[in-house]
């Protein structure tokens, strides 16, 4: 049980999250401070480099050293698809293009109706209506933000079958897992 004075001293080192994690407190208690790195989000070109090196047979540690990171950050990227390089993403031909979204944005500023906008870009009025509703409405619609959001929404979080099905992963030939080549399923 701590006294009132002791509670006030402890309270002075507590931050807004309620934890007692100031540097003074850690040094006083002899706690070893670990180097904390900011979270890294790899670009598509960085991921492409990872996949190329992985297919050449380099280790996770060697690949991670290129980015000055631990091997676990590279492992996470490769494990998302079971060690098999994913197909490059591309937009559906049915999705609105950035040019069409720019046209919608300009028409919104000009206070055109949804039907007239749809006619000008040769799309259904419901397509234009849904686009506006998903991306801020008539007053807050911005074409570039809408295009970026649509690209993010289109990403399917579907896991690779080798990740979700352990039995299949164990029976799959190891050479096709690390090389990225597709081979026929094993017999049995």
Secondary structure as a PSIPRED ss2 file (coil, helix, strand):
# PSIPRED VFORMAT (PSIPRED V4.0)

   1 X C   1.000  0.000  0.000
   2 X C   1.000  0.000  0.000
   3 X C   1.000  0.000  0.000
   4 X H   0.000  1.000  0.000
   5 X H   0.000  1.000  0.000
   6 X H   0.000  1.000  0.000
   7 X H   0.000  1.000  0.000
   8 X H   0.000  1.000  0.000
   9 X H   0.000  1.000  0.000
  10 X H   0.000  1.000  0.000
  11 X H   0.000  1.000  0.000
  12 X H   0.000  1.000  0.000
  13 X C   1.000  0.000  0.000
  14 X C   1.000  0.000  0.000
  15 X C   1.000  0.000  0.000
  16 X C   1.000  0.000  0.000
  17 X C   1.000  0.000  0.000
  18 X C   1.000  0.000  0.000
  19 X C   1.000  0.000  0.000
  20 X C   1.000  0.000  0.000
  21 X C   1.000  0.000  0.000
  22 X C   1.000  0.000  0.000
  23 X H   0.000  1.000  0.000
  24 X H   0.000  1.000  0.000
  25 X H   0.000  1.000  0.000
  26 X H   0.000  1.000  0.000
  27 X H   0.000  1.000  0.000
  28 X H   0.000  1.000  0.000
  29 X C   1.000  0.000  0.000
  30 X C   1.000  0.000  0.000
  31 X C   1.000  0.000  0.000
  32 X C   1.000  0.000  0.000
  33 X C   1.000  0.000  0.000
  34 X C   1.000  0.000  0.000
  35 X C   1.000  0.000  0.000
  36 X C   1.000  0.000  0.000
  37 X C   1.000  0.000  0.000
  38 X C   1.000  0.000  0.000
  39 X C   1.000  0.000  0.000
  40 X C   1.000  0.000  0.000
  41 X C   1.000  0.000  0.000
  42 X C   1.000  0.000  0.000
  43 X C   1.000  0.000  0.000
  44 X H   0.000  1.000  0.000
  45 X H   0.000  1.000  0.000
  46 X H   0.000  1.000  0.000
  47 X H   0.000  1.000  0.000
  48 X H   0.000  1.000  0.000
  49 X H   0.000  1.000  0.000
  50 X H   0.000  1.000  0.000
  51 X H   0.000  1.000  0.000
  52 X H   0.000  1.000  0.000
  53 X H   0.000  1.000  0.000
  54 X H   0.000  1.000  0.000
  55 X H   0.000  1.000  0.000
  56 X H   0.000  1.000  0.000
  57 X C   1.000  0.000  0.000
  58 X C   1.000  0.000  0.000
  59 X C   1.000  0.000  0.000
  60 X H   0.000  1.000  0.000
  61 X H   0.000  1.000  0.000
  62 X H   0.000  1.000  0.000
  63 X H   0.000  1.000  0.000
  64 X H   0.000  1.000  0.000
  65 X H   0.000  1.000  0.000
  66 X H   0.000  1.000  0.000
  67 X C   1.000  0.000  0.000
  68 X C   1.000  0.000  0.000
  69 X C   1.000  0.000  0.000
  70 X C   1.000  0.000  0.000
  71 X H   0.000  1.000  0.000
  72 X H   0.000  1.000  0.000
  73 X H   0.000  1.000  0.000
  74 X H   0.000  1.000  0.000
  75 X H   0.000  1.000  0.000
  76 X H   0.000  1.000  0.000
  77 X H   0.000  1.000  0.000
  78 X H   0.000  1.000  0.000
  79 X H   0.000  1.000  0.000
  80 X C   1.000  0.000  0.000
  81 X C   1.000  0.000  0.000
  82 X C   1.000  0.000  0.000
  83 X C   1.000  0.000  0.000
  84 X C   1.000  0.000  0.000
  85 X C   1.000  0.000  0.000
  86 X C   1.000  0.000  0.000
  87 X C   1.000  0.000  0.000
  88 X C   1.000  0.000  0.000
  89 X C   1.000  0.000  0.000
  90 X C   1.000  0.000  0.000
  91 X C   1.000  0.000  0.000
  92 X C   1.000  0.000  0.000
  93 X C   1.000  0.000  0.000
  94 X C   1.000  0.000  0.000
  95 X C   1.000  0.000  0.000
  96 X C   1.000  0.000  0.000
  97 X C   1.000  0.000  0.000
  98 X H   0.000  1.000  0.000
  99 X H   0.000  1.000  0.000
 100 X H   0.000  1.000  0.000
 101 X H   0.000  1.000  0.000
 102 X H   0.000  1.000  0.000
 103 X H   0.000  1.000  0.000
 104 X H   0.000  1.000  0.000
 105 X H   0.000  1.000  0.000
 106 X H   0.000  1.000  0.000
 107 X H   0.000  1.000  0.000
 108 X H   0.000  1.000  0.000
 109 X H   0.000  1.000  0.000
 110 X C   1.000  0.000  0.000
 111 X C   1.000  0.000  0.000
 112 X C   1.000  0.000  0.000
 113 X C   1.000  0.000  0.000
 114 X H   0.000  1.000  0.000
 115 X H   0.000  1.000  0.000
 116 X H   0.000  1.000  0.000
 117 X H   0.000  1.000  0.000
 118 X H   0.000  1.000  0.000
 119 X H   0.000  1.000  0.000
 120 X H   0.000  1.000  0.000
 121 X H   0.000  1.000  0.000
 122 X C   1.000  0.000  0.000
 123 X C   1.000  0.000  0.000
 124 X C   1.000  0.000  0.000
 125 X H   0.000  1.000  0.000
 126 X H   0.000  1.000  0.000
 127 X H   0.000  1.000  0.000
 128 X H   0.000  1.000  0.000
 129 X H   0.000  1.000  0.000
 130 X H   0.000  1.000  0.000
 131 X H   0.000  1.000  0.000
 132 X H   0.000  1.000  0.000
 133 X H   0.000  1.000  0.000
 134 X H   0.000  1.000  0.000
 135 X C   1.000  0.000  0.000
 136 X C   1.000  0.000  0.000
 137 X H   0.000  1.000  0.000
 138 X H   0.000  1.000  0.000
 139 X H   0.000  1.000  0.000
 140 X H   0.000  1.000  0.000
 141 X C   1.000  0.000  0.000
 142 X C   1.000  0.000  0.000
 143 X H   0.000  1.000  0.000
 144 X H   0.000  1.000  0.000
 145 X H   0.000  1.000  0.000
 146 X H   0.000  1.000  0.000
 147 X H   0.000  1.000  0.000
 148 X H   0.000  1.000  0.000
 149 X H   0.000  1.000  0.000
 150 X H   0.000  1.000  0.000
 151 X H   0.000  1.000  0.000
 152 X H   0.000  1.000  0.000
 153 X H   0.000  1.000  0.000
 154 X H   0.000  1.000  0.000
 155 X C   1.000  0.000  0.000
 156 X C   1.000  0.000  0.000
 157 X C   1.000  0.000  0.000
 158 X C   1.000  0.000  0.000
 159 X C   1.000  0.000  0.000
 160 X C   1.000  0.000  0.000
 161 X H   0.000  1.000  0.000
 162 X H   0.000  1.000  0.000
 163 X H   0.000  1.000  0.000
 164 X H   0.000  1.000  0.000
 165 X C   1.000  0.000  0.000
 166 X H   0.000  1.000  0.000
 167 X H   0.000  1.000  0.000
 168 X H   0.000  1.000  0.000
 169 X H   0.000  1.000  0.000
 170 X H   0.000  1.000  0.000
 171 X H   0.000  1.000  0.000
 172 X C   1.000  0.000  0.000
 173 X C   1.000  0.000  0.000
 174 X H   0.000  1.000  0.000
 175 X H   0.000  1.000  0.000
 176 X H   0.000  1.000  0.000
 177 X H   0.000  1.000  0.000
 178 X H   0.000  1.000  0.000
 179 X H   0.000  1.000  0.000
 180 X C   1.000  0.000  0.000
 181 X C   1.000  0.000  0.000
 182 X C   1.000  0.000  0.000
 183 X C   1.000  0.000  0.000
 184 X C   1.000  0.000  0.000
 185 X C   1.000  0.000  0.000
 186 X C   1.000  0.000  0.000
 187 X C   1.000  0.000  0.000
 188 X C   1.000  0.000  0.000
